[in-house]
Amino acid sequence: MAAAAPALIPIPQVEIRGLCKLAAASAGKKEAWRIEQFRSALGGIANLYCHRAMSTDRSAFVAETEFGFVTSEVSRDEILAEIGHCTGAGTKVCESILKGFEHGLAQVFAENGWQRAEISGLGMFIAVEPGCGRYVLQYELPLARFFGNTATSSLGA
């Protein structure tokens, strides 16, 4: 009798539009076109991580986050600047958008009881302190699985 294959546990996927709606609502932005600004901002944040991985010649890395998306790899100022670039918004609105993402991500994790989930284009988020906006981000270039993985950690481990 053959041994049963181990069951694969599916990794929950964060639905991008849903995350952007939650982020927009928590930032006080209710108009539909504002959700598109959040989607543009999220795309810009994903591009920052992609650029960082490529410019440091890595296909993957691990970093602890603050405020949802800020890490030692990509600073808060870089993210705010990218949000401004992608949305045309001023500094206060960019800060509101980043805070909205922090709350939206925490809400998605809390509502679903998740300890980990993947956001397309950004990678795997693993909750460090649920509800506190702190995660371990396991970033991987979108095509890295096809070309090998050279993951490194900025956590000092």
C-alpha positions, 0 to 999 in steps of 0.5 A, spaced: 500 500 500 502 506 497 503 512 502 498 517 502 501 524 499 502 529 504 496 534 503 498 541 500 495 547 504 493 552 499 496 559 500 490 564 501 490 570 496 489 577 497 484 579 492 487 586 490 480 590 488 478 588 495 484 590 499 484 597 495 476 598 497 478 596 504 484 601 504 480 607 501 474 606 506 479 606 512 483 612 509 476 616 508 476 615 500 469 613 498 469 615 490 470 609 485 476 613 482 479 613 488 479 606 489 483 606 482 488 611 485 489 605 491 490 600 485 495 604 482 499 606 488 499 598 490 502 597 483 507 602 484 509 599 491 510 592 487 514 595 482 519 598 488 520 591 490 521 588 483 526 594 482 530 593 489 530 585 488 533 586 481 538 592 482 541 588 488 541 582 483 537 577 487 531 574 485 528 573 492 529 576 499 525 576 506 524 582 510 520 584 516 515 590 515 512 596 518 506 599 516 504 594 512 509 595 506 515 598 509 521 594 510 529 595 510 529 594 503 524 599 501 523 605 506 517 609 508 519 615 504 520 611 497 514 608 498 510 615 499 514 618 493 512 612 489 505 613 491 505 620 489 508 619 483 503 613 481 497 617 483 499 625 483 497 626 490 500 630 495 504 628 501 498 628 506 494 624 501 500 619 500 500 618 507 493 617 508 493 612 502 499 608 506 495 608 512 489 605 509 493 600 506 496 598 513 489 598 516 486 594 510 491 589 510 490 588 517 483 587 516 483 582 511 488 578 515 483 579 521 476 577 518 479 571 514 483 569 520 489 568 516 496 567 519 499 568 512 497 570 505 500 572 498 499 579 495 500 578 487 506 582 485 508 583 492 509 576 495 507 572 501 505 576 508 506 572 514 503 575 520 508 577 526 503 581 530 496 580 528 492 587 528 499 591 528 501 592 521 507 587 522 509 582 517 514 578 514 514 579 507 517 573 503 518 577 496 520 573 490 521 576 483 515 574 479 519 569 474 524 567 479 521 560 480 523 559 473 530 561 473 532 559 480 532 562 487 537 566 491 533 568 497 537 572 502 534 575 508 535 582 511 532 580 518 539 578 520 538 570 520 
